[in-house]
Amino acid sequence: MNNLEFSSLPQSLFDAFLTEETGVQFLEFEGARIAFDFQPAKETCQNLLILVNGYQRSRLDFRAFRKKIERLSPNTATLSLDNRFCGETIVNDLESLSVQIMARDVCALAAIYCQKLNLNSFSLLGISMGGMIVQTLAAHNENVEKLFLVSTTAGGSGRIWPVHVNDPKNLKFKNNYITLESTKEHMFRYFGKRFLQGSPLLFDMMCKSILKARVENESNTDKGAEIQFYASAEFDGVSFLSQIKAKTFIISGNEDQIIPVENSYYLKENIESSNLKVYEGVGHLILVEEADKFVEDVSAFLI
């Protein structure tokens, strides 16, 4: 995967008119119009942290996290993007997608902003499917300094599937967001018991918001969700875990029913310079369930 090094990118990429100001911007790149936004460091920039979200989640999920990072790590600039078939990103080819393609999108933005900020390296944080994307890039790009793998898996033979997946080989896409009842039944698996018991109103509000968004964008969302689903399900990064040289922080919840914590132990065993932290009583969505603890741990590792 030599095409994930900065040197593999076309020189014309750096002619794109992109700014170091806040607000959504778009990068035209290899058949897609990638939506992203950049947040400059409060003080002299020493690090660029790129945030990559999971399956069908947009960059907007990181809004509160980024405000806290700005306070705790004032020398860190952040950049977050909408993966292909998600959020405001537009893709021309409605058939082809892989984790490697999405990793190349991240690579392009990293190269542009490392040049703008006069940085020789950058850091990556990926959640769930985003974790698959960033580990792929980190294994094939020598400029990655620090890596955060959150609620994710190495895929392939290293993937431990949740108990509700009976036969991974015959995994099929299914739209679980048809009614409020089906949405709640599906989303119930994403959280730990403590959150579900302590925040029932928030859980209900989140389910209603997800259902509303999908109904409003049904024609585009279902196809995009299916394409992303298979790209994520078919991911296999086992063979290149040993190539990851970045200092790596792996984070997982011990009640994760989507990507069980055993996947994080596998990552820890196979990534040379890595640490693992397991949050007790927490499910898949650490960004929601342990927002303050999570950002404090990330900020501490960035130092």
N, C-alpha and C positions, 0 to 999 in steps of 0.2 A: 504493500500500500504506500508506495513512494509518493503518491499524489496527495499526501496529507502533510508534506513538508511545505514550508513557505516558498521554497524554490520552485515548486511545481505550479505555482499560481501564475496566471498570465500577467504581464507587466501592465496591461491596460486596466487591470483591476484597481490599481492605485490612482487612476485618473478620475475615479468616481467622486462626485461632489458630496462628501459626507462631512459633517461637522462634529465638534466636540461639545455641542450644546445638548440640553435635555430635550425630550420630545421624540415622537416616532419618526424614523427615517426608513428609507427603502434602498436595498442593494440589489441591482439587477445582476444575477449571477447564475450561469449555467441552467437556463430554463426556468428560473424562478425569480420572483420579486420578494426578497426576504425582508420582512418587517422586523425592526429592532429598535431599541433605544439605548442611548449612552448616558451615563451619569458621571460627571467629572468628580475627581477627588476634591475634598474640601481644602486640603493642604497640598503641598508639593507631591505630585503623583509618583509613587514608587512601585505600584502594582496595578495590574489590570485583572479583574476577576470577571470571567464570563459565566453567566448563569444559563443553564439549559434545562428546560422543564420536561416533564414526562408525557405520557400518552394523552393526546388531545387536550393538554393544558397549555395555556398561553403564558407569555412573559409577564402578564399583569399580576400573576400570583405572587411575584417577587416584590411587589411595591412596598409592603411594610418591612420586609426583610432588608431591602436596600436602604431604607431610611435609617434603620438601626446600624447597618454596616457603615454608613456615612458618619455616624456619631462615634462608633467604636473603633473604626479603622479609617481615620480621616485622610490617610495617604493612599487609599485604595479607590480607584475608579471602577465602576461596574458597567457591564453591558449585558443585555438580555435580548434574546430573539424569539420569534415564533417559528417553530420548526415547520417544515413543509407539511401542507395539509392541516394547518392549525392556525388559529388567530387571524391576523391580517396578511399573512404570507400567501402569495398567489403562485400556483404552479401550473406550467403549461402542459406537462405530460401527466395525464391522470392515471397512469398505469405503473410507472417505474418508481420504486423507492427502496432504499436500503439504509441501514444505520451508517454505512460508509459515506453515502451521499450527504446525509445530514451532518456528519462530522466534517465534511469538506466545506459546507456552508459556514460552520463555526470557524474553521481554519481561515477562511477568506476574511471574515470580520476581525479575527485576532491579528492577522497580518497587517491589515489596514490600520488598526488602532495602535498596535505596537509601534508602527512607523510614526504615526501622528504624535504619540506620547514619548517617543524616543526610548522605548523599552526593548530589551533583548529577550524578555521572557514574559509569560503570562500565566494565570492560574485558571482552573476550570472547576465548576461545580455542576454536577448533573444529578437529577432526581429521577429514579425509576428508568424509563426509556432514555431520559437525558443522561443517566449514568452510563448506559451502554454507548451513547454517542461520545461522551467525553473520555471514557477509557480507551475507545478506539483511536481517538485523536492523540491522546497522551502516549500511546504505544508507538505512534508513527510520526511524532513531531518532537524534536529535541528541544523546542523552545518552551515546553510546558514545565513550569517550576513546581507548582503545587496542585494537587488533584483531590477533589472531594467527591466521593461516591456515596450517594444517599439512597437507601431503600432500593438497591439495584442488584444486578446479577451479571455473571460472566457469560451467561447463556450456554448453549451447546450442552456438552456432557457435564458441565459444571453447574447447570441450572437445577435447582430443587423446586419443583412445582408445588403450589398449594394443594391441600387435600381435596378441594372441590373440583380440581382438574383431573378427571378420570383417565383420559388418554391423551397426553400431549401431542402424539403423532397425528391425531385426528382433530386437533383443535380447530374450531370454526368460529368465524366472526359472528357475533350476535349483538343486535342493538338492545341494550338493557334499559334504555331511557324512553320507554313508550308511555307509561303512566307514572304518576307519582308513587304508586305502590311498588312498581317494578324498579324505579329509580332508587327508592329507599332500600329495597331488598339488596340491590347491587352495591350501593354505597356503604351499606352496613359493614361490609367486609373490609373497607378501607381504614377503619378506625379501631383503636383499642377500646376496651370496655370502660375505662375511666372517662374517656372523652364522651362516649355515648351516654353514660349515666349522668355525667355532670353538665353536659351541654346539649340537651335534647332540642331546644329551640333553635340553636345554631345549626344543628344537623338538619333539622326540618327546613330551615331557610336555605341552606346550601343545596339541598335536593331540589327544592322548588326553582332555585336560580339555574341549576344545571338543566333541568327539564325545559324551562322557558327558553333558554339560549338555544337548545337543540331543536326545539319546535320551530323557532323563528328562522333557523338556518338549515332546515331538514334536508333540502336537496343537495347542499354542499357537504354538510357535516357527516352524513352517513357514509358517503363514498370515501371521504378523507379519513374517517375513523377506521374504515375497513383496510385501507391501504397502509395506514400507520400500524394497525394491529398486526398484520402479517410481517411487516418489516421488523417489528419488535419481537414477535414470536419466533422468527427464524434466525435471530441474531446468535452468533457463535464467536465469542472472543477468547475462548480458552487458549488457543494456540499463541496468542500474543501478550498474555498477561505478564510473562517474564520480561517483556521488552519495556514495560513501564518503569521508568527511572525517576519520575517525579515523586516527591514526598507526598504520600497519599494518606488521607483521613477517610476512613470508611465509617458510616453511621447507619444504624438500623434500629427498628423497634422490635422488641421481642414478641409482640403480638401481631406482627405484619402477616395478614392472610393473603396478600397479593404476591409479594416476593418474600417468602419466609426468611427469617434471620439466618438460617443455615447458608444462604447464598453469600452473605457478608463474611461468614467464617471462611468460606471457600476463597473469596477474594483476598482476605487477609493472609491465608496460607500460600497464595500464589503470586502476590505482589511484594517484591523484595522490601522496599522501604515504606511500610504501611502500618498504621495504627487503626484500631477498631474500637468504637464506642457503641454500646447497645443501650438504648433507652428502655427502661422497664415500664411496662403497662402502656406501651405506645404502639400504634399500628403503622400503616403505610404512609400516612400523610403527616410526617414529622413537622413540616413547615407550618401546619395548622395546630397540631396537638402540643408541640413543645417549641413554640415560636421563639421565646426569649432565650431558653437554654441553647437552642440550635444556633442562633446567630452569635451568641457568646462563644460557643465552641469553635465556630468557623473563624471568627475574628481572632481568637487566641492562636489558632493554627497558622493564620496568615502572617503573624509577627515573625 
